[in-house]
Amino acid sequence: MADEISAKRPKMTGESTTTCAHWVERKKRYCKMTVNKGSEFCGAHAPANKSSEIENSDAERIPCPLDPNHTVFKRKLEKHLSICNAREQQSTLPYIEKGINAGDALLPEDEVALADYQKLKLHELEDSEFYGVIDKVNRLYTEHIENTIDELQLQHKSLERELKIEDYGQESRKHLIQTAALLGILEHDKQLASNTSFIEFGAGKGQLAYYLASVLESMQLGNSQVVLLDRLSLRHKKDNKVANKELVQRIRADIADFKMSQLPELHRTQHNVALSKHLCGAATDLTLRCVLGKEATNTDYILIALCCHHRCEWRSYVGKQWLQTTGITPREFVIITKMVSWAVCGTGLSRERRKAMAEDKTRAEQEDTEEQQQPSQRLSREQREEIGYKCKRVLDHGRLKYLQQHGYNAALKFYVPRDVTLENVVLLARQKDNS
């Protein structure tokens, strides 16, 4: 397999020898950073030195203790640890409070039990439990979800010209289509209005926020702004290209720790709209807790493109109460989060999930592969796809119930076709008083 992967890599030309020789598997290209003198690699990807090879201790590089995927000069370790993106933020900022949106703490014995459940492998489950969970999922889907998800596929006119540019690759075009669709929904639901703060949770490099800000600027809306929230400090942020710098605010914070009511920027406007594009599993639940919790500001409208249900966690998941009333146990919840990986063609991963995980192999994918390799496979590929999809929707329905309990009208919609992304469901919610 290693030889097959290597064979697909383009050879580095003479012109490219000044750039890093590290192959970025996720992007299918070499790292573009400049190499250190006398090295094939940039500073971040230089392999850790063996002590026997070190002639000058000042040049020794070691794996970062916070994230071994990159290395650091040993002599600069202390400074690096204070600025590394992988560090936990220690902040006295009023809008940061550790774990405020994480959900109620679990009892120690429950934490131990959940940790054991995470070690479960689908192919090792007894038939009674395996089919028992599937029967429950089928029942819940039939009783609560089937035929309730309508299409709402729109496209904001602001991206029409952008989508016609032929230089964009297939994946870039697909992301633009999704962005245009989300902006189209905001327009359709009359959310592109004055005196509104748009908070993008898990904003990443800010593509959605950039195009949203461009729309707000072109509409000349008074006292509106885009607030980007992300726990990482990233390079090449697209929101930096917004001409009107006062229109965009970027906040570095983990969603689990974010107190909306204490962010001064959100007191400038009368209305708040929470949105996100492919917010991963537990982060969706953290966002809903943030938006609806006691430290929230009044949020009129919520728009979240859903993704990565395998990352849902029992503690933070907002639909626990509903699931338990239907007879789903914490152990069965974990099994469901493992089965959701089947929804992506019965095998493999969608690009959104690959990007979110930043690894070629994940536990969820490995579980699915192991299930397929069993000599007496219990489900066909088509059956796995169907069950995986239903598992996703059951988890999403629990979120709808949570929103409804907090005074929102909530629904799921297909916002783009499946050939654009298999993660093509969006969660919409509006306060009942504003519906």
N, C-alpha and C positions, 0 to 999 in steps of 0.2 A: 504493500500500500504506500509506503514512504516513497518508493521509486516511482510509483504512478503519479503521486502528488508533485514530486520534483520535476518529472517530465513535462508537466503542464506549466511550469514557471518559465517565463522568458529569460534568456541569458542576459546578464548585465553587460551593456556595451561599454566601450571606453569612456564615453561621455558620462555614464552613470556611476563610474567607480568613485566619484567624489561624494556619492550619497550612500546611505546605509544599506548593507547587504541583508538586513533582516526582512524576511518574507512575512508580510501581514496577511495571514490566511483569510481573515474576515473580509478584507478588501481586495484580495487576489492581486496584490501588487507589492513591490518593495517599499520599505519605509523611505520617505523623501527627505529625511533630515541629513544634514551634512555630517560626514564622518570625522572622528578625531584624527589627528595627525598620526600616521603609521598604523591606523586601525581600519578594519572593514566595517565597523559599526559606529553608530552614533552613541552618545553618552547613555541614553535610556536603554539601548539594546545590547550594549557591550556585555559579553558574558562575564560572570564573576570570575575573578582570578584565583588560581590555586596558590596557596602560600608558597609552594616550592618554586613557583614561576616568578615570584615577586622579587625584583632587584631593588625597586624603590617603593617603600611602603606608602608613599604619598600617592602613588598611581594605582593602588589596589582598589578594585571595585568589588562590592559585596551585594547580595540581594537585599532589597529594601525589606526591613522587618514587617512593615505594614502591608506591603504588596510585593511578593517575590517575582511578579511578572516584569519588574524593572530593577535595574541595579543603580548603585550610587557609590561615589568615592567614599572610602572608609573615613578619610579625614574630614569629610563634610557631612557625616551621618547626622550629627546632632542638629545642624542647621536644616538639613533635608527633612527630618522628622517633624520640624515645626511648620513646614509649608507643604508637605506631601498631600496630594488630593485624597489619599486613603485614610488620613488621620481623622479622628473624631473631633468635631468642632467643639472647642471650649469657648463659650461666648457669654458675655454679660449683656448682650443686646436684649432689649425688652421683649422682642418678638420671638425669642428662642427659649424654649423650655424643654429639657430632655424628656422625650417619650410622651408628651402631652396628648398626642393623637394615636398612640400605639394600642389603645384598648386596655381594658382592665387586666392587671397582672394575674397570671395563672398561679394556682397553688403549686408548690414544689413537686408534689406527686403527679400533677397533671402535666407539668413540663417534662418530667421524666417519661411519662407514658407517650406524649406526643413525639419526643425524640426517638423513642422505640418504633413508633408507627412510621416515621420517616424512613426507617431502614427496610420497610416492607418491600418486597418485589412482587409485582402483579402475577408473574408466572408461578410464584410459590404459594399463592393463596389457595386454600381449599375450594373445591367447586361450590360448596354451599355458600361461602362468603363471597366469592367472585361473582356468581350469578345473582346472589341476594342483593348486592349493591347495584348491579345492572338493572334488576327488576325495580328497585326503588327509584332509580333515575328515570327509567321509562315511565313509571307511574306518575312521577312529579311532572315530567315533561308533558304528558298527555293531559293531566288535570289542570295545569297552570299556564303552560307556555305555548303549546301547539297552536298554530294559526294566529298568534297574537303579534307577531313581528312583521310590520309592513315596510315597504321600501320608501325611502325618502332620499332620493338620489338627485342632488342639485349641484350646480356649478356656478360659483361667483364669476361674474364677467371680468373682474380685474385680472384673472389669470388666463384669459383666453389667448392673449398674444404669447404669453410665456409657454403655454402648452403647445404652441405651434413651432417652437424652436427645435430644429432637427438635431442640434448638437447634443441634446440631453440623451443620456442612456436610458435604458428601459426602467431601471429602478428609480432613477431621478424623476422620470416622468410619472411613475406610479405614485411617488410621494407628493408630487405637485397636484395630481388628480385628487388625492385624499385631502390635501389642504384646501383646494378649491371647493370640494364638497362640504367641508366643515364651515368654511366662510359662507357658502351658499345657504346652509342651515341657519346660521346666525342672521343672515339677511332675511330669510323666509320667516323667521320667528321674531323679526323686528327688534333684534338685540343690538344692532349697530346704531347706537344712539348716543346723544350727548350726555355728559355728566355720568359716565360709566367707567368703571375700572374692570379691565379684562385680565384675570389672573391665570396665567398658564402654568400648571403644575407639571413638574418634570420637563422643563422647557428644553433641555439639551442645548443644541446649538442655535435654537431660536428660529427655525424656518417658519413655523406657523405664526409666531409672534411678529416676524418681519413682514409677512404679507398682510396680516391683520392691521399692523400699524400703518402700512402703506395705504390700506383702504380707509382707515380713519382719517389719515392726513388728506387724502383726495376728497373726502366728504366734508372736510373742514368742520368737524364736529367740535363743539366747545367743551372744554374741561373733560376730555376722555383720555385714558391712558392704558398702556399695556404693561403689566407687571409680570416678569418672568421669574419663576422660582425653580432653582435646581441646587442640589447639594454639592455639585462639582464645579470647579472653575475650569472652563474649557477654552481651548484656542479656536480661532476661526469662527467666532460667533457671528451669525448672520444679522442679528439685531444690531450689531455695531454699524451696519450700513444704513440704518434708518437716518434720514436727513435731520429730522426734528428730534434732537436728543432728549427734549423734555417729554416727549411722547412715550418713551420707553424707560422702564426702571428694571434692573436685574438685581434680584435678591439671592444671596447664597445661603441656603438653609435646607436641612432635611425636612421633608414633609411631616415626618413623625414628630418633629420638634417645633413646628411653625405655629405661632399664635397670631391669627389674622387680626384680631382686635387691637394688637399692639403695634401694627405696622402703620406708621404715620401716613404713608402714601395712600392707604385705603380710606382715609378720612377726608380726602379731598373731593370725593364724588358721592352721589346719592345712591348709585346702583353698582352692584358687583356681579360679574359673570365669571364663573369658574369653568375652565376648559383645559383639555389635554388631548394630544394625539398619541395613541398607543402607549398609555400609561400602564406599566407592568403590574400584574397581579396585586400583591399586597399594597403597592403604592396607590392603586385606585381606592382601596378601603381606607388607607391613611388620609387620602384627599377628602373622601366623604366625611370622615370623622372631623377633619380640620374645618370643613365648610359648615358642618352642622353642629359642631361642639359648642361648649359654653364659652370658649374663647374666640368664637367666629364673629365676623361681621355679617350683616344681613346680605345673603346671596340670593339674587332673584332667579338665576338661571344657571344650569349645569349642563355641560356638553363634554362627554368623555368618550373617545374612541378606545374600545376595550382591547386588552391584549394580555398574553402571558398568564393565563389562569393557573398554570402549574406553580406559580409563585405565591399563590394565596396562602395565608397563614391563619390558623385557627384563632389566635389571640386578636389580631387586627380585623379579621373578616367581619363585616357589619351585618351579615345575614345569619349569624349563628342562631338567634332566637327563632327565626322562621324555620331554619333547617331542623332544629331540635324538636319543634312541634310536629314536624312531618315524620319523625322517627329516625333521622340521620344522626349518628353518633360521631364524636370527634375522630375515632378511628376510620369510620366510613368517609368522613370529610377528606382525610388524607388520601384515602384510596381514590376518591373522585378527582383530587388534584393531580394524581398520577395518570388517571385515565384520559384527562383532557388532551394529552399529547397525541392521542390517536386522531384528533380532529384534523390534523394537518396531513392529509393524504394517507392516513393510517400509519405513516412513517415520516421521518425527517422533520424539519423545522421550517417555519416561515422566516422570511428575512427579518421581520421586525423582532422576532424572538432571538434570532442569531445575534443581531446587533445588541439587544438588551443584555444578553448573557455574555457576549464577548468571548465565547469559547466554542470550539468545534463540537465538543461532546458535552452533554448535560445528563444529569441523573434521569430526567424525564425521558430523554431520547434513548438512553441505555435500557431503561425499563421496557420500552416498547420493542427495542431490538431483541432483548432477551425473550420476550413473550413470543415474538415471531420465530425464534430459533428452536422453540420447543417442538419435539417430534409430533406431538398431538395437539396442535394449535387449537385453542378453544373457540376462536372467532375468526371469521374471514376478514380480509382487509376492509371491505365495504362495511361490515358490521362494526369494526373498530372505529372507522371514521364517523359513523352515525352516533355511536355511543359517546365518543369523545366530544362531538358537537353538542349533544344533549347535556353532557356534564357541564360544559361552559355555560350554557343557557340556564341551567339550574342554579349555578353560582350567581349568575347575573340577576336572576329573579329574586334571590335573597336580598340583593342590593336594592332592587325596586321596592321591596317590602319595607326596608329600612327608610328609604326616602319618603314613602307614603306615610309612615309613622311620624315623620317630622314635618308633615304639612306640605308635601310636594306631590304634584302630578308627575308621574315618571313612566317612561316607556323605553323599549329597545327598538331600534330601526336599522335596516340595512342601508348604509349610507353610500356605499360604492359596490360595484359588481365583484364577485369572487375572483374574477381573473385579474383584478387590480391587487387585491390582498385577500387572503383567506380570513384574516382578522377584520371582517367588514361590518361589524356591528357597533353601533354607537349608543351610548346611554344618554337620554335626554330627560331633564327634570326642570320643572318650573313651579314656583310657589303658587299654591292654589288661589291665593288672593289676586295673583297677577295673570292667571290663565285666561 
